[in-house]
Amino acid sequence: MVALVRERDFDTASLQGGTLFLGVAIDERLPDDFDLRVEALKPAPSRTPWLSETLTEISAAVSWQLWMGPGATDTPLAPVAVARDSTLGLTTSGVVALVLPSRIPQLDAAFPSSGGLLAPPRLDNPEQDAKVVAWLRVRRPPSENDAIHKVRWVGLNAVWAQQSRTASPELLGTGTGDPGQVFQLTRRPVVAGSVRLEVEEDAAGWTPWEEVETLALSTSLDRHYSLDPTTGEVRFGMRSRVPQLGERVRVVSYRHGGGAVGNVPAGAVTSLDAASVTVTNVLPAAGGKDSASLVEALATVPAYVQRRDRAVAQEDFQDLTLGVPGVGRAEVLPLFHPGTPGIRRPGAVSVVVFPTEDLRNPAAPLPDTALLRRVAAYLAPRRLVTTELYVIPPTYRPIAVSVGVHVADGYQVDAVRRWVEQLLRQYLAPLPDFGPAGKGWPLGRAVRRAELEAIAVQVDGVDYVVDRLSLAVPRAVPSGSPPAWDPRELVELAPWEVPELSTIAVVGGTPLPVGAGYDPPPDPATDPVVVPLPDEVCR
C-alpha cells in the first residue's frame, strides 16, 4: 500500500482523472554472501534468473488500485490505469505514470485509514495519518510466480533524468552533392538519437532527415545520415541521398553531455536549466562513462573490425561487456551453465560481471540486478541464435591472512606494516589494475600461502617473515557463535570464484592468531596518551 500525503490543504477533486508520476526504487542489490552454488539449489521463484532472455523480459504483470474509502463496500478498490511504466512491472527502478479514476473519495481526517473492507493500515505518525488523501495498492496477479521484491524508496513527481544539455539551432553548412559529406556539430559528446536535422531542399523546403546507425543499407532514395556521438560528426552516405549543391544543412536541436562526471551522489542535483523548479536526485546518478582515449580506441580497432559488433568468440563477449557503463571487469566461461556449474553444457556461455565499484564492500564488489540487465540487453542481440547466454555475478571465497614481519633498522614499524597490508590487499583484489597481472585475481586460480609470503617480503624494510604467514578459510560454526578459521597451505577455488580478503593482520614481530584482526596503537595527534610523572611534577 502507498499513502498519498498532502503537504498543505488542497481540493482532492483536482486529482480526479489526473496523472501521478510515481518513482519507485527497487532494491536490486545482491546479498553480500552470494554463492552461485547455493543460488542454484534454491527453488525457481526465489532464485535470481541469469538467462539473458529472463533478465531482459519486457515486464511482469502488476495491477494498481485505488482505495475508495471506508464507506465503499461494493467496490472497495477501483482499478488505476497505467499510462507508462519504466519499472517493467516493478522489477527494476523507474517511474510509473498512473491515471487516477474520475472519482476520488474524500477521506475523513477523523478516520483517514480505518474502517471498511480491505482498509489500509494507519501510519505510525498521527499527523501524517490525518493528512492522507488517498491510498494506492499494487500487487501481482495470482498467475505470476514472482513477488514484488524489497522497495528502497517511493516518491511522487518523479522523472528519469539524463545528464545533458540542449544545444541551440546550428547551421552546419551547404551541400556539395558529393557522396560522403561530413559536417561538424559544435558541442560534443552528443546524445545519440537526439539530433533533429533538416536539409533545405529546392522543392520541399526544410525537410527532416533520419539518423541511422549504419548507412550501409541505405538507398539513393533514403534521407539518411549517421552520427558519431564522440566527435559530433554528421556523415552522409556514399550510396544514399545526400544534400545537393547549394542546399543548406541545419540542426534544429540536439542534446550533448554525459560521461563519468554525471555520476553524482544523491542530493547533488538541485536545479534544471530548462525550468525554475525545485528538484533533487533522491538516488545516486549512475551509468555515465567517459569516451575512450585515442590510444584505447586504436587498440580496440582491430578487434572491432574482426568482430563486426557480433559476439561469437570468447573475446567478443568480454570486449562487448566491458563497453557497458558500470562494468569494471568481465570474464567469460564457455560451456558453463550457472544452474549446473559442474557439468559442461554445449551452447551455453556465462559472462561473469564485476562492477566498477561497490560502496557496500569495495574489497568484494558485486553488481546489482540492474547492471546485469544492462549487460544482458546489450549482448543478447549480438550473440548467435544458438547461444544460450547467462549473465552472472562473481562468487567470493572468504579467506583470512595473518603475518608478522621483522622490520629492518631505520624503518618505521607501522609504516612498513601498512605497506605489507596494502600490497597483499592489492595482490588479492578482484578488479584491475590490481591482482597478479594487473587484471584482477584470475577466476579459479588457487591462493597459495607461500605465494602470499613471497609478496610480503618484497616490501622495503622487511627483513623476513617471523615464523610464517598464515592463510585460512572460514569454518562452519553454529549460528550466533564467533567466526572460526581453518589454516590452509592452499585454498582451491571453483572456476567461477575469486578470493575475498575478509580479515588481515600484519604486525611487527610475532604474528597474531589468524582472523584476530589488528588494533593499531593510539594516534598521539588524536588519542590521549597517559604518561606517568614523578610526584614533584604534579605538586
N, C-alpha and C positions, 0 to 999 in steps of 0.2 A: 504494500500500500504506500502511496506517495501523497503527502499532505501539501496542499497549496495554501500557503500562509501569507496574508496581506501584511504589508508594512504600514499602510495608512488606510483610512476609510475610503471606500470607493463602491460604486454600484456593481454588484455581482452580475447584473444583467448585461453589462458591457462585455462579458466573456462569452455570451451566448453566440454560437456559431463561429467564434474566433479560433485562431491557431496558436497553440502553445509550442514553443521550441524548447524541448526538454533535453538537457545534456545529461548523459549517463556514462560514468567511467566504470567499466567492468574490471575487477581485479584479475588480470591475466598473468600474474606472476606465478612462476613455478615454485614448489617448495624447495627450501634450501637443501634438504636431504634427498633430492630427486635421484632415483636409481632406475635405470632403464629396465633392468631385470625384474625389479619389484613392480614397476609400472605395467610390464607385460602380463603379470599374473592377475591384475585387477579385473573385475567384471567390466563388460563393454560400456555401460552407462557412465561409470566413474573413471574410465581410462581416457587419458588425453589422446585424441586421434592424431597420428603423424602422417597419414596418407595425404598426398598433395590435394587430391580431389576433395577430401573431407575438410582440410584446412581452408580451402577456397570455396566452400559451398556458399551460395548466394545469401541464404538467410535461413533462420529457423522460425517456425510458426510461433506467433505470440499474439495475444489479444489484450487490448486496453479497454477498460470500462470505467465509467463514472458512477460513484455512489450517489443515489438520488435522495438521500436524506432519511431521517428517522421515520417519517410518515409514509414512506413508499413501501408498500407490501407486495403489490402485484409485480412491479419491475424495480427491484432494489438496486440493480446495476444496469446502466444503459451503455451500449457499445459506443466506443470512440473510434472514429476513422483515423487511419494513419496516412498522411499525405506523403511523407518521405521518412526513410529510416536508414541512416548510415551506420547504425549499430548492428545491422544484419540480424535483426531479431534478438537483440540483447546478447549477442555472442562476442561483441567487441565494443570498445569505447566509441561513442559517436553522439549524434544528435537525432532525436525523434521529433518530427513535426506532427502534432496531434490536432485534429479538427474537432472542437467540442460540439456537443449537441446544441440544438436550438433552444433547449430549456435546461437551465441550471438551477438546482434548488437553492433556496435561501436558508442557510444553516443558522439556527438559533444559537446565540452565544452562550445561552444557559446550558445547552447540551449539544455542543458542536460535533462531538464524535461518539455519541452513545445512543442506544435505542435502535430498534428496527432490525430487520433481518440482514445478516452479513454486515453488520455495522463495523466500522474500523475501530481501532483502539484509541484510547486517549493518549495524548502526548505527555511526556514527563514534565514539561514546562507548562503550568496552568495558563500563563499569559499567552503563550503561543497557541495553546489549545483553543483559547477563546477567539483567536484571530484566523482560524481555519475557514477558508471559503469553499473548499471543495476537496474531495478525496478521489484519487485515481487508483485503480487496481490493475495490475498487469500479471498475467500468468500464461503458462504454456498449455495448449490443449492436451487432453488425455492421449492423443495419438503420438505426441512427441515423447521420445525416450530420454531426453536430456532436460535437466532442471536449469533454472536461471541461477548462474553462479554468483559468487560474492560480489557485491557492488561497493566500490570505493567512494563514489560521490554522485549526487544527483542535484541538478540546479536548473532554474528557468532562464529564459532569454540567452540561450547558449548557441553558439555557431562554431563551425570549424574555421580556423584561421590559417592563412598561409603567409609566410614572411616574404612579402613582395610589395612593390610599388607600381602604380600605373603611370606609364610614360605619356607625355603629351604627343599629339599627332606629329609625324615626321614625313617630310618629302624626301624620298630616298634617291631619286634621280629620274633620268629619262631613258626609255628603252632604246636599244640599237637594232633590234631584230635578229641579233646573233644568238645562236644556242649557247646555253651555259652561262647566262648573265648572272652576275653576283652583285648584291647591294648590301650595305653595312648599316645595321642599327646602331644608334649612339650609346644605348645602355645595354649592359650585359652583366651577368648571365641572364638569359631570357627564359621565362617560364614557357615550356613547350605547350602549344595549343592555345596560347593567349593572344597571338598576333592576329589582328584584323587588317588584312592587306587588300588594297584596291588598285586597279590599273585603269587609267583614263583611256578607254578605247574610243576610236573615232566614231563608231555608230552608236554605241550604247552608253557612252559617258563613263563615269566612275563605276566600275564593276568589281564586286568581291571575287577574290581568288581563294582557293582552298589549300591549306597546308597539309602535306602528306609526309609520311615517314620516309619513303623512298620514291624516287622519280623513275625507277627502272621500268615500272609497269604503266606509266602514263603515255597517252597517245597524243597526236598532234591537235586533237580537239579539246583536251583537258586543260583547264585553267588551274594548274598545279604549281606549287613551289615547295621547297624544303627549307628547314631552318636548322642551323647549328646553334643550340642554346648556349653553348660555352662562348663562342666567338661573336654571336649575334649576326652571323652572315645569313642572308636570304639568297637562295640559289634557285635558278630556273633550270629546267632540264635541257637535255640535248635533243630529245625527240618530242617532248610535249610542247604545248603552245607557250610562246614567250612574248614579252612586251615588244611591240613593233617600234620602228623608228619614229621618234617623237612622242610616244605615249608615256605619260608621266606615271611614276610608281610612288605610292604613299602608303603609310600605315596609319590607320585611324587611332589605334591604341594597342598597347601590349603591356605585359607585366614583366618586371625584372626584379631580381633579388635571389635569395636563397643562400645556401651554404651553411657551414657549421656555426657561423655567427648567430644564426637564428635559434639555436638550441639553448634557449634561456630558461632559467629556473621559474618556478611558479611565482606569480605576482610581479614579474618583471615588465610585462606589457601593461601600460596604463593609459594609452591614448591611441587614436587612429587618425591618419592623415585625412581620410575621406569624410569623417563626421565628428562633430563635437559632442561626443557621448562619453560617459564613464564606462570604462572597460577594464578588465583584468583577466589574466590567464590563471585559472584555478589549478591547472595541472602544468607540469613542466613541458616545454616545447621540445619536440624530438623529430628526427628524420632528416635534418639538414646535413649535407655533405659537400665539402669543397670539391671543385673540379680538379682533375688530375693535372699535375705539372707536366711540362713539355717532356722532361726526362721519363716520367712514368708513362705518359701516353706513347712515346716512341718505343718503350719496352714492351707494350701490350699490342702494338700494331700487328706484328707477325701472327700472334695467336688469334687476334680478331679476324684477320683476313682468312686464316685457315678454318676458323670455327664458323664464320658467317652467321653469327648470332644463333647458333644451334648447340644444344647440349647433347653430345654423343659420347665423347671420351671422358675419362675421369677428370682430366684437367679442365675440360669445358665446364662441368658442373661447378668446380671450385672457383674458376675465374669469374663466372657469371654471378655466383653467390656473393663474392667479395665486392661486386658492384652495387649491391643493395645497401642503402644507407642504414647504419646501425650495426652492420656486421663487421666484427673485428678479426675473425678467423673462420675459415671454412675447411672442413675435411670431408672427403668422400669415401664411403665404404661400399664398394661394389659387391653385388650378390648378398647384400645384408638386409634382412627383414627385422625391424625392431620388435615384432611380436614373437619371433623365434630366433633370438640372437645367436644361438649355437648351431643353426642349420643354414647352409648356403642356399639361397633362393635364386634361380636363374631369372633374369629380367628385373630383379629388384636392385634399386640404388638408394642408399641412405646418405643424406648430407647432414653432417654434424655442424651446428651453427653456434659460434661463440659471439656474444655481443661486444661492442667496443668498450663498454663499461657496465658495471652493476654496483650501484651505490650501497646496496644492502650487504654485499660481500665482494669487495674488489679483488680478493685473492682467488675467488672461485666464481667468476661471472656466469650467470645463467640468462639466456634470452627469455623474454616473455612470449606468450602465445601470439601477440600482435606481430612481433618480428618474424616468428616462424611463418605466419600467414603471408607476410610480405614476400618472404623468400619463396614460398610455395607458389604464390601468384606470379612471380617473375620467372621461375624455372618451368612451370607446367606447360606453357605454350611453346617452349623452346626444346623440349625433350622429344624423343621418339614416341610414337603412339604405343609401342610395345613396352616401353619402360615403365616399371612400377616405382614411382618416386615417393620417398619418405623424407621428411624434414624433421630432424630430432635435435634436442639439446644434448650437451655433453653430460656424462656421469662422472662425478668426482669421487675418488677413493681417499678418505681421510688418512693422513699419516702424521706422526709426531717425530720431532728431531730434538736431541739434546747433545750438546758438545761443550767440552771445556778446552780452552786453549792456553798455552803458555806464551805470554807476551814478551817480546824481546825488550832488552833495556833501551830506554829512550822513547818508548812508545806509551801513550796513554791507554790504560787498560779498557776503559769504557768506549773510547773511540774505535779501538780495534775490534772489540766485541760487537759493536753496532755494524761495522763493515762486514764482518763474517756473517751476521744475521741477514743483512741486506743482500749479500751475494748469494746465499743459499735460497732466499725467497725468490730472487730473480731467476736463478737457475731452474727452480721448480715451477715457475709461473706458466700459465696456460696461453697467454697472449703474446704476440710479437710486441716489441723487439727483444724479448727475453727467451729463456729456455736454452738448451744445449747448443742449438744452431741459430738462435735469434728468431725462431718461428713458433715459439711456444713449445711446451713439453709435448713430444710426439704421442699420438694416440697409441695406447697399448704398450708403450715402452716401459719396461720394469724399472723400479727405483732400487738402486744398489747402495748399501751402506758405505762400502769402500769408495764409491764414486763421489758421494757427498763429502766424505772425509778428505778426499783429494782436493775438492773445491775449497774447503775451509782453510787448508794450509797455503793457498795461493795468495791470501791477503798479506800485504806488507805489515810486518810487526808480529806475525805469528811464527814462533819458532817450531812448535809442534803441537799436536793434539794430545791432551792429557788423557791417559787411559785409552779411550776410543769413542768415536761418535756413536750415538745410539739412534737407531731407527725403529719405529714401532707402528703397529696398526691397532685400531680400537678392538677391545674385547667385548663380547656380548655380556651385559650386566643386567640385573633386574631393574625394572622401572623405578626411578627415584634414587638409584644408587649413583655414587660418583663415578665418572668415567675411569676405565682401566685400559691399559695398553699392553700388548704382547710384543716383545722385541723380535726383530727380523733382520736377517742379513740381506734378504732380497724380498721386495714386495712386487708380486706379479700383478699385472693389470690386464683386464679384458681389452679386446681390440677397440672398444668404444670408450675407454676410460682414460682419465688423466689424474694425477695426484693433486690433492688439496692439502697444503701445509696447515693443519689445524692448530698446532702449537709448536713453538720452537723456543728453546732456551740455550743461549750462548753466554758462557761465563768465563772469567779468567780463573784458571785453576781447575779443581776437581769438578766434573760435570754434575748437574742436578739430575735427579731421577727423571726419566723420560715422561713427558706430559705434565711436569710440575709447573712449568712456566717460570718466568724470571721477573722479580721485582727489582727495578733499578734503585740505586742509592738515592737519597733525597737530593734535590737540586738546591744548592746554597742560595740561589737567587730568589727562590720562591718558598722553600720549606725551611722552617726554623731548625737550627742545629743546637742541641743542648751541649754547652761547654762547661766542664767543672772549673770552678775558680777557688783560689785559697780564701780562707775566712777574712783575711785582712783586706782583700779587694772588695768584698761585699759590704764591709762596715762603712 
